[in-house]
Amino acid sequence: QVQLVESGGGLVQPGGSLRLSCAASGRNFSSYTMGWYRQAPGKQRELVTTVTGGGNVNYMDSVKGRFTISRDNAKNTVYLQMNNLKPEDTAVYYCTAVIVRPGIRQDYWGPGTQVTVSS
């Protein structure tokens, strides 16, 4: 069982920055694929970014060049640095962990943290 706890959300003006953090439990954090999803009111949840245990990253097109995912395996923590925030980035952001073993995949979710971009 993996527990995830996000922090760092809040209210920011357009053009501002926030850094989200996600602390994970578990003994093999370095092998987890970590990611961030978001869900805006009335919209479907969407995948923002992922980082594998090997450090490969992917981003959705609308955040490329503005958001950066990183991980600190010594601290069992993944970060999402968000720069040049736009009102359309407003959403609840969820941290996820994916553990893959032969024949089995396990997905874990944090409770989410609200990000509001507004003037």
N, C-alpha and C positions, 0 to 999 in steps of 0.2 A: 504494500500500500504506500502510495506517495501522496503527501499533502503539499499543497501549494498555497502561498499567501502573497498576494500582490500589495504593493504600496506605491505611493508617489503620484497618484491622480490628484486632480483638482481643477480649479478654474484658471484659465490663462487667456490673455488677449491674443488676437490674431497676430501671427508673426513671432510669437513667444515660443518658449521651450519648456519641456517637462522631461523628467527621467522616471520611468517606471521601473520598479524592482520586483522580482519574484523569487522568494526563498522557497527552496524545495527540501523535503525530507528525503530519506533514502540513502542507501549505501553506495549506489553506483551512478551517481548523478552525471558523471562525465560521459556515460554511455547513452544518456537520454537525448532524444531529439526534443528540444524546447521550442516553444512558439508563442506567438501572441495572436489572438483573434480579437475582433471587436464587433459590437452590435449597436447600431444606432436605433433610436426609437422608430418603430414601424418598418424596420428593414431586417433583412436576414443577416445572420452572423457571417462574417467574412474573415478569411485568413489574411493576416497582415504580414507576418514574417516568421521564418523558422531558422533555427541553427542546429545542425546535427552535432553529434559527439565529436566528429572529425573536424568541425568548424565550417562546414559548407553552409552558406546562407542563401535565402531566397526572400524576395520582397514582392508585395503586390505593386502594380505599376504606379498607383497614385501616391505611394510614399517613397518611391525610389529617389535617392538624393536628399531626402529630408529625415528619414528614420534610420536608426542603426541599432541592430541587435548585437548583444555581446554576452559572454558568459564568463563567470569566474568559478571554475570547478572547485577551487579550494574553499570557496564560501557557499557552494551549492546554490548559486544565485545566477539568474539571468536578468539582463537589463534591456530596456528599450529607450533609447535616447530619441526624443522627438523634437525636431527643430522646425522653424518656420510653420508653425501649426496654423491650420485653417479651420474655419467653422465646420466644414464637412468632416473634420477629424473627430468631432464630438461623438462620443460613444462610451459604452462600458467596454473596457479592455480586459480580456481574460488571458491568463497565462495557462499554457498547456504543457504537458510532458507526455511523450510517447515512448513506450518501452517495447522493443521488439525482440522476441526470442524465437527460436525455431518453432513454428507452428502456432504462435500466439502473439497477439498485439494487445497492449493495454494503454488506454488513454486516460489521462487525469486532467482535471480542470480546477483552477482556482475560483474563488467566489466572484472575482471581478473588481475592478476599480473604475470609478467614473472620471472621465476626462471631458471637460467642457471648454470649448474655445469660443469666446464671446467678448465683445467690447462693451 
